[in-house]
């Protein structure tokens, strides 16, 4: 069973039919048509020769298809990851040099190892620490950085390597007089051409057509003589096998970059896979299996000169809408790329770099999430500020620092909100057994002798003191009126040793003030812990009730010297039943 879950293809391949191959074939070729120009463009964005973008669409796609739980996720080079690679590796070696290329391939291998490790440890949940506002802030800043990094191709000028984005922008502005108008026309013309075709029909292979037009114009008008830079010689044939260079010193240097690429790539890939999963009912995406598939595809791909490959939103949607039924479409895409490397590379020689810059600009048009930023401003100011902080750090200091800022802010936000949970004071809706928040409902019945609160979070070390202080302050404000304190624990889904200790302390404090302490609605797992650690026995098992109404009725009957009714199922635990 474990072997079968590790190889999902054993499930879909056994029922594979000829009709499926036709659908997957059409989708796979369509995705390849998109991947060829985008792959070359994103390789340039990563500071690599364009051919490495095609290599990234070869072996990784084939390997991914063997292990993927998603049938539609189309992996390959993506803009943000290419930018991360450029940002990190260019600090170590000059772009395009043999040493630079070796380090990039090492990064691909290490990211694959890291992802597989996360998969084996079932730690896919770690990506949840990158909240949506952080992603919005990072991707919006990345869109601007990507656009600025294309200025040398758009303007047709040489721009030295700088550490900060603003330095590139400043240099470009100061040397605007050296720019070539024909290069600007080609870039903006490509952008307009792509936009026009996309508006007509988004299924048209606009990027491939723009490259075809660019190649024709370059050959007919001999654009090289006007200073237009072209792709140039591209090695023909399939990539050779080569082990990545890995040593301890290099690993230590690359750890921040590998971490950044892994987290961003996983978030992007799983988000896309889950989005498409929601549109169909034929399969379920398994996050840890996806981590394994993405990891092993990068590890094996690095042996064949491939850039790190992650899920592409645009290509994945095209794969889905083109009718792909299984991961076989990714295998078809891989085969199509292989044929292109064998037969079409001479045609790639004349592609103007300004055309690839235009393709990149068009591809990132939706990364700058202005509308979502405005939504966050109106819906949750704290989320907006988190987004803004990530955006500002990313665009002013650096990509990796921006990601780290986002992760830290996300964790701090979780801790802050959890350490200051919502607590509601409850009252009875007249003539019912229902109790609700006194601040949200009018005309509730509130007895001066009975204080009822609902704690809406787990009770653990981060908020235990907050809970205790809240109870003490509330009791003190009521000036000895309270005779019964009821804790509605129905929303407490977990409790740790600190929470258990605080419950005992609250019970002792209330006892000293002659106030009874009842708990209602305690869920099973929490009851088990209360019993196992002796808290239930210390506080009194008969002070536990299934509902607030039962607790109130029991108290009133006790006050009236009537025989109080108590339901023993309120303290039912698996621990007690098992004799542990």
C-alpha positions in Angstrom: 0.0 0.0 0.0 2.9 2.4 0.8 4.6 1.6 -2.5 1.4 2.3 -4.4 0.9 5.6 -2.6 4.5 6.6 -3.5 3.8 5.9 -7.2 0.4 7.4 -8.0 0.9 6.6 -11.7 0.1 2.9 -10.8 -3.4 4.1 -10.1 -4.1 6.1 -13.2 -2.0 4.1 -15.6 -3.8 0.8 -15.1 -7.1 2.3 -16.5 -5.4 4.4 -19.2 -7.1 4.4 -22.6 -6.3 5.5 -26.1 -8.9 8.3 -25.8 -7.0 9.6 -22.8 -3.7 9.8 -24.8 -5.4 12.0 -27.4 -6.6 14.5 -24.7 -3.3 14.4 -22.8 -1.3 14.7 -26.1 -3.2 17.9 -27.2 -2.8 19.4 -23.7 0.9 18.4 -23.4 1.9 19.9 -26.8 -0.1 23.1 -26.0 1.8 23.5 -22.7 5.1 22.9 -24.5 4.3 25.7 -26.9 4.0 28.0 -24.0 7.0 26.6 -22.1 9.5 27.0 -24.9 9.5 30.9 -25.0 8.8 31.3 -21.3 11.6 28.8 -20.4 14.1 30.8 -22.3 12.9 34.1 -20.9 12.9 32.8 -17.4 16.4 31.4 -17.8 17.6 34.8 -18.8 15.8 36.3 -15.8 17.8 33.8 -13.6 21.1 35.0 -15.2 21.4 31.7 -17.1 21.8 31.0 -20.9 18.3 30.5 -22.5 18.9 26.8 -23.2 18.8 26.0 -19.5 15.2 27.1 -19.4 14.4 24.4 -22.0 16.4 21.8 -20.0 14.1 22.6 -17.1 11.2 21.5 -19.1 12.7 18.2 -20.0 13.7 15.7 -17.3 12.0 17.4 -14.4 8.5 17.2 -16.1 9.0 13.5 -16.9 10.1 12.6 -13.4 7.4 14.7 -11.8 4.7 12.9 -13.8 5.8 9.6 -12.3 5.2 10.7 -8.7 2.7 13.5 -8.8 -0.7 13.4 -7.1 -1.9 16.4 -9.1 -2.9 15.5 -12.7 -2.8 19.1 -14.0 0.0 20.9 -12.3 2.5 22.0 -15.0 5.9 22.5 -13.6 8.9 24.3 -15.2 10.8 27.6 -14.8 8.7 30.4 -13.1 9.4 34.1 -12.9 9.6 34.5 -9.1 12.0 31.5 -8.6 14.2 32.8 -11.5 14.4 36.1 -9.8 15.3 34.5 -6.5 18.1 32.5 -8.2 19.5 35.7 -9.8 19.2 37.6 -6.6 21.1 35.0 -4.5 23.7 33.5 -6.9 24.7 36.8 -8.5 26.1 37.8 -5.1 28.5 34.8 -5.3 29.6 34.7 -9.0 29.0 36.9 -12.1 26.0 35.9 -14.1 26.4 33.6 -17.1 29.9 32.4 -16.1 30.6 28.6 -15.8 31.0 29.0 -12.0 27.6 30.7 -11.9 25.9 27.9 -13.8 27.5 25.3 -11.6 26.1 27.0 -8.5 22.6 27.3 -9.9 22.5 23.6 -10.7 23.7 22.9 -7.1 20.9 25.1 -5.8 18.4 23.0 -7.9 19.8 19.8 -6.3 19.7 21.2 -2.7 16.2 22.5 -3.1 15.2 19.1 -4.3 16.8 17.4 -1.3 15.2 19.9 1.1 11.8 19.3 -0.4 12.1 15.5 -0.2 13.2 15.9 3.5 10.1 17.9 4.2 8.1 15.2 2.5 9.6 12.4 4.5 9.1 14.3 7.8 5.5 15.2 6.7 6.3 18.9 7.3 4.3 20.4 4.5 2.4 22.4 7.1 5.4 24.7 7.4 4.3 26.6 4.3 1.3 27.8 6.2 3.6 30.2 8.1 3.7 32.2 4.9 0.3 34.0 5.1 -1.6 35.4 2.2 -0.8 39.0 2.9 2.9 38.1 3.0 2.6 36.4 -0.4 0.8 39.4 -1.9 3.5 41.8 -0.6 6.3 39.6 -1.8 4.9 38.9 -5.3 4.0 42.5 -5.8 7.5 43.6 -5.0 8.9 40.8 -7.1 6.9 42.0 -10.1 8.5 45.4 -9.9 12.0 44.0 -9.4 11.5 41.6 -12.4 10.4 44.6 -14.5 13.4 46.7 -13.5 15.8 43.8 -14.2 14.5 43.8 -17.8 15.4 47.4 -18.4 18.8 46.5 -19.9 17.0 44.5 -22.6 14.2 46.9 -23.1 16.5 50.0 -23.3 19.2 48.1 -25.1 22.0 49.3 -22.8 24.5 47.5 -20.5 23.7 47.9 -16.8 26.3 46.8 -14.3 25.4 44.4 -11.5 24.1 46.3 -8.4 23.1 45.0 -4.9 19.9 47.0 -4.7 17.0 47.5 -7.1 16.9 51.2 -6.8 20.5 51.4 -8.0 19.6 49.6 -11.3 16.7 52.1 -11.7 18.9 55.1 -11.0 21.6 53.9 -13.4 19.0 53.3 -16.2 17.6 56.8 -15.6 21.0 58.4 -15.7 21.9 56.6 -18.9 18.6 56.9 -20.7 20.3 58.9 -23.4 22.2 55.8 -24.5 19.1 53.7 -25.0 18.1 52.4 -28.4 14.7 53.4 -29.6 14.4 50.3 -31.8 14.9 48.1 -28.7 12.2 49.9 -26.8 9.9 49.6 -29.8 10.5 45.8 -30.0 9.8 45.3 -26.3 6.7 47.4 -26.1 5.5 46.1 -29.5 5.9 42.5 -28.2 4.0 43.4 -25.0 1.2 45.0 -27.1 1.1 42.1 -29.5 0.7 39.6 -26.6 -2.0 41.7 -24.9 -3.9 42.0 -28.2 -3.9 38.3 -28.9 -4.7 37.5 -25.3 -7.8 39.7 -25.6 -8.9 38.0 -28.8 -8.4 34.4 -27.5 -6.3 33.4 -24.6 -5.7 30.0 -26.1 -3.7 31.4 -29.0 0.1 30.6 -28.5 0.9 34.3 -28.4 4.3 34.0 -26.9 5.4 31.6 -29.6 4.0 33.7 -32.3 5.8 36.8 -30.9 9.1 34.9 -31.1 8.3 33.8 -34.6 7.7 37.4 -35.6 10.8 38.5 -33.8 13.0 36.0 -35.5 11.6 36.9 -39.0 12.1 40.6 -38.3 15.6 40.0 -37.1 16.6 38.0 -40.2 14.8 40.2 -42.7 15.9 43.6 -41.4 19.2 42.4 -39.9 18.5 43.9 -36.5 21.9 43.0 -35.2 23.5 45.8 -37.1 21.3 48.3 -35.1 22.7 47.0 -31.9 19.8 44.6 -31.0 21.1 41.8 -28.9 19.9 38.3 -29.8 20.0 34.9 -28.1 22.8 33.6 -30.3 24.2 30.1 -30.5 22.2 27.5 -28.6 23.6 24.0 -28.1 21.7 21.5 -30.2 20.7 18.1 -28.7 19.8 16.8 -25.3 21.6 17.7 -22.1 24.4 15.4 -20.9 24.5 13.8 -17.5 26.6 15.7 -14.9 26.7 15.5 -11.1 26.2 18.9 -9.3 29.1 20.2 -7.3 28.3 20.0 -3.6 30.5 20.8 -0.7 29.9 21.8 2.9 31.2 25.4 2.4 28.8 25.9 -0.6 25.9 24.4 1.3 26.4 26.9 4.2 26.5 29.8 1.7 23.4 28.7 -0.1 21.1 27.7 2.9 19.2 31.1 3.0 18.6 31.0 -0.8 17.6 27.3 -0.8 15.2 28.0 2.1 13.6 30.9 0.3 13.2 29.1 -3.0 11.8 26.0 -1.3 9.2 27.9 0.7 8.0 30.2 -2.1 8.0 27.4 -4.6 6.0 25.1 -2.4 3.4 27.7 -1.6 3.0 28.6 -5.2 2.9 25.0 -6.5 0.5 23.7 -3.8 -1.8 26.7 -4.1 -2.1 26.1 -7.9 -2.6 22.3 -7.4 -5.3 22.9 -4.8 -7.1 25.5 -6.9 -7.3 23.1 -9.9 -8.3 20.2 -7.6 -11.3 22.2 -6.5 -12.5 22.4 -10.1 -12.8 18.6 -10.6 -13.6 15.4 -8.6 -11.3 12.8 -10.2 -8.3 13.0 -7.8 -7.1 14.5 -4.5 -3.9 16.5 -4.2 -1.7 15.1 -1.4 0.7 17.9 -0.2 3.4 15.6 1.1 3.3 13.5 -2.0 3.6 16.7 -4.1 6.6 17.7 -2.0 8.2 14.4 -2.8 7.4 14.7 -6.6 8.7 18.2 -6.8 11.8 17.3 -4.8 12.8 14.3 -6.8 12.1 16.0 -10.1 14.6 18.8 -9.1 17.2 16.4 -7.8 17.2 14.3 -11.0 16.8 17.4 -13.2 19.9 18.9 -11.7 21.9 16.0 -13.1 20.7 17.2 -16.6 21.4 20.9 -16.3 17.8 21.9 -15.3 16.8 25.0 -13.4 14.6 24.5 -10.4 11.1 23.7 -11.7 7.9 24.6 -9.8 4.2 24.9 -10.7 3.3 27.6 -13.2 -0.2 29.1 -12.8 -0.6 30.1 -16.4 0.6 26.8 -17.9 -1.3 24.7 -15.3 -4.6 26.4 -16.2 -3.8 25.9 -19.9 -3.1 22.3 -19.2 -6.4 21.9 -17.4 -8.5 23.8 -19.9 -6.9 22.0 -22.8 -8.4 18.8 -21.6 -5.6 17.0 -19.8 -6.8 14.0 -17.9 -3.7 12.6 -16.3 0.0 13.4 -15.7 0.7 11.8 -19.1 0.3 15.4 -20.4 3.5 16.4 -18.6 5.3 13.4 -20.2 4.1 14.6 -23.6 5.3 18.1 -22.8 8.7 16.7 -21.9 8.9 14.7 -25.2 7.9 17.8 -27.2 10.7 19.9 -25.5 13.1 17.0 -26.3 12.2 17.1 -30.0 12.6 20.9 -30.0 16.1 20.6 -28.6 17.0 18.1 -31.3 15.4 19.9 -34.3 14.6 23.6 -33.6 17.5 25.1 -31.8 19.0 26.7 -34.9 15.9 28.8 -35.2 16.3 30.2 -31.7 19.6 31.9 -32.7 17.8 35.0 -34.0 15.4 35.6 -31.1 15.9 39.3 -30.0 16.4 39.5 -26.2 14.0 42.5 -26.3 11.2 40.1 -27.4 12.0 37.8 -24.4 11.9 40.8 -22.1 8.4 41.7 -23.5 7.3 38.1 -22.8 8.5 38.4 -19.2 6.7 41.7 -18.7 3.5 40.2 -20.0 3.8 37.1 -17.8 4.2 39.1 -14.6 1.3 41.5 -15.3 -0.9 39.9 -12.7 1.8 39.6 -10.0 1.3 43.1 -8.8 -1.9 42.6 -6.6 -3.1 46.2 -6.2 -6.8 45.2 -5.9 -6.0 42.7 -3.2 -4.0 45.2 -1.3 -6.9 47.6 -1.3 -9.2 44.7 -0.2 -6.8 44.0 2.8 -6.8 47.7 3.7 -10.6 47.7 4.0 -11.0 44.2 5.5 -8.0 43.9 8.0 -5.6 46.7 8.6 -3.1 44.4 10.4 -2.9 42.1 7.3 -2.4 45.2 5.1 0.5 46.4 7.3 2.0 42.9 7.1 1.7 43.0 3.3 3.2 46.5 3.2 6.2 45.6 5.4 7.0 42.6 3.3 6.7 44.6 0.1 8.9 47.4 1.4 11.7 45.1 2.7 11.7 43.1 -0.5 11.9 46.0 -2.8 14.4 48.0 -0.8 16.6 45.5 0.9 16.4 42.2 -1.0 14.3 39.2 -2.0 15.6 36.8 0.8 15.2 39.5 3.5 11.7 40.2 2.3 10.7 36.5 2.6 12.3 36.2 6.0 10.5 39.4 7.1 7.2 37.8 5.9 7.8 34.5 7.7 8.7 36.3 11.0 5.7 38.6 10.7 3.4 35.7 10.0 4.7 33.7 13.1 4.5 36.8 15.3 0.9 37.5 14.1 -0.1 33.9 15.0 1.5 34.2 18.4 -0.1 37.6 19.1 -3.6 36.5 18.1 -3.3 33.2 20.0 -1.9 34.9 23.1 -4.9 37.4 23.0 -7.8 35.1 22.2 -11.5 36.1 22.1 -13.4 35.6 25.3 -17.1 36.1 25.4 -19.3 36.8 28.5 -22.6 34.8 27.9 -26.2 35.4 28.8 -29.4 33.3 28.3 -31.8 34.0 25.5 -35.2 34.2 27.3 -37.3 31.0 27.3 -34.5 28.9 25.6 -31.6 26.8 26.7 -29.3 28.9 24.4 -26.5 31.2 25.7 -24.9 33.9 23.6 -22.4 36.8 23.8 -23.9 39.7 25.8 -22.1 42.2 23.4 -23.8 40.8 20.3 -27.3 40.0 21.5 -29.9 42.3 23.1 -32.3 41.4 25.9 -30.2 38.5 27.3 -30.9 37.3 30.8 -27.8 37.6 33.0 -27.9 36.5 36.6 -25.7 38.6 39.0 -24.8 35.4 40.8 -23.7 33.4 37.8 -20.8 34.4 35.5 -20.5 32.5 32.3 -17.6 32.9 29.8 -16.6 31.1 26.6 -12.9 30.8 25.7 -12.4 30.7 21.9 -9.0 29.1 21.5 -6.7 26.3 22.7 -5.6 26.9 26.3 -1.8 26.7 26.3 1.4 28.4 27.5 1.0 31.4 25.2 -2.4 32.5 26.5 -2.8 30.7 29.9 -1.8 33.9 31.9 -4.2 36.0 29.7 -7.0 33.6 30.6 -6.2 33.7 34.4 -5.9 37.5 34.5 -9.2 37.9 32.6 -11.0 35.7 35.1 -9.5 37.4 38.1 -10.2 40.9 36.8 -13.8 39.9 36.0 -14.5 38.4 39.4 -13.0 41.4 41.1 -15.2 43.8 39.2 -18.3 42.0 40.3 -17.7 42.9 43.9 -18.4 39.5 45.6 -21.7 39.1 43.7 -20.6 35.9 41.9 -21.5 32.6 43.4 -20.9 30.4 40.3 -18.4 30.7 37.5 -19.0 28.6 34.4 -16.4 28.1 31.8 -17.9 27.1 28.4 -15.0 25.0 27.1 -16.7 23.9 23.9 -14.3 26.0 21.8 -11.1 24.8 23.7 -9.8 22.2 21.2 -6.5 21.6 22.9 -4.9 22.1 26.3 -1.2 21.7 27.4 0.4 21.3 30.8 0.5 25.1 31.4 -3.2 25.3 30.6 -3.9 22.4 33.0 -2.0 24.1 35.8 -3.9 27.4 35.2 -7.2 25.6 35.5 -6.2 24.3 38.8 -5.0 27.7 39.9 -8.3 29.3 38.9 -10.2 26.6 40.7 -8.2 27.3 43.9 -8.7 31.1 43.6 -12.4 30.7 43.2 -12.7 28.2 46.0 -11.0 30.7 48.4 -13.7 33.3 47.4 -16.4 30.7 48.0 -17.3 30.6 44.2 -18.2 27.3 42.6 -16.3 26.5 39.4 -18.2 24.5 36.7 -17.0 23.5 33.2 -19.4 22.8 30.4 -19.1 21.3 26.9 -15.5 20.0 27.4 -14.7 18.1 24.2 -13.4 14.5 24.4 -9.7 15.0 23.7 -9.5 17.7 26.3 -11.5 15.6 28.8 -8.9 12.8 28.3 -6.1 15.1 29.3 -7.9 16.6 32.2 -8.5 13.1 33.6 -5.0 11.7 32.7 -3.3 14.5 34.6 -5.6 14.4 37.5 -7.1 17.9 37.0 -10.7 16.5 36.7 -10.3 14.6 40.0 -8.9 17.7 41.8 -11.5 20.1 40.6 -14.3 17.6 41.1 -15.8 15.4 38.4 -19.4 16.4 39.3 -18.5 20.0 38.3 -18.4 19.0 34.6 -21.6 19.3 32.5 -22.6 18.6 28.9 -24.1 22.1 28.4 -24.3 25.5 30.1 -28.0 24.9 30.7 -27.3 21.7 32.6 -24.7 23.5 34.7 -27.1 26.4 35.5 -30.0 24.0 36.4 -27.7 22.0 38.6 -26.6 25.1 40.5 -30.2 26.3 41.0 -31.4 23.0 42.2 -28.5 22.8 44.7 -29.4 26.3 45.9 -33.0 25.3 46.4 -32.0 22.2 48.3 -33.5 20.0 45.6 -31.9 16.9 44.4 -29.5 18.1 41.7 -29.4 16.2 38.5 -26.0 15.4 37.0 -25.1 13.4 33.8 -22.1 11.2 34.2 -21.4 11.3 30.5 -20.0 14.8 31.0 -16.8 13.2 32.3 -16.6 10.2 29.9 -13.0 9.7 28.8 -11.2 7.1 26.7 -8.5 7.2 29.4 -10.9 6.1 32.1 -12.5 3.4 29.9 -9.2 1.9 29.0 -8.1 1.9 32.6 -5.0 4.0 31.9 
